[in-house]
C-alpha cells in the first residue's frame, strides 16, 4: 500500500480578530474572557458553547 499523505494543520490566526490591541468580535458572556463570538448578518454565535444573540 502507498503511504498516506498527512495534511499539515494550519496555524490558528488569532491575530485576525484584533485591531489596534482590542478585539473586533465580542466575547461570550457564558464562557468568559478569551472566547470570542462569530459575527454573522443576523446573529452572534459562540463556537464553544453555542450561545446565540440575534440582532433586531
GIKA-V981572 format. One line per field, one symbol per residue. psi: psi as a letter, one per 40 degrees, with the letter a starting at -180 (. if undefined). A space follows every 50 residues. Layout:
psi->???
//
This chain:
psi->iiiihhhhihihfdedeihfeihdiiihdddaiehiihhadeihhhedee hhhii.
//
